[in-house]
Amino acid sequence: MCRTDLKTKRERAEPTEALDFEVIVDRYYSMLYRFALCLVRNVADACDLTQQTFSLWAAKGHLLRDKTKVKSWLFTTLYHEFISDRRREMRWQKEDISGVGDELPCALPETVERLEPQKVMECLQSMNETFRAPLVLFYLKEHSYEEIADILAIPVGTVMSRLSRGKQKLQNTFFSRQMGKQTIGISMIEDRST
């Protein structure tokens, strides 16, 4: 074997031992982009998916034990991000608002103003862990029923039940706190008038 063949084999055997982020991006970006484009069939989404994959590599790439598997890690991560995005799209389907205008609930500006995120989160934190965990995993972390069932080690039906009951408890807690404040304000006004 000639010296260049040995050098090439050595580079293939340990290609990422001393590679930094820029070298990895230069080496794999075009391949990942083409793979993403085949999956999403949209240039902008393919760019986003590829950038998201490299963002995850920047955050978690140091955890990869076998540095020869960078390429497979990147492709697997890109595919998992694609699947995750599709699940999110299926759960929160986009519809043209002009087509569903009659179906939208009527929300008064006063009601929306009362829904302060900090207060909703306070109500959520005050809930029992049994109901808080599924609500957080579903609405804030965007996990599916099956994923929540795996995380919490409970049946899917129990997840659905706890989500339903948890939403009701959260609404009751939030509105009882809001009504309590309004009742206090009304009683103070009545006390002043007498």
Disulfide bonds with the S-S distance in Angstrom:
none
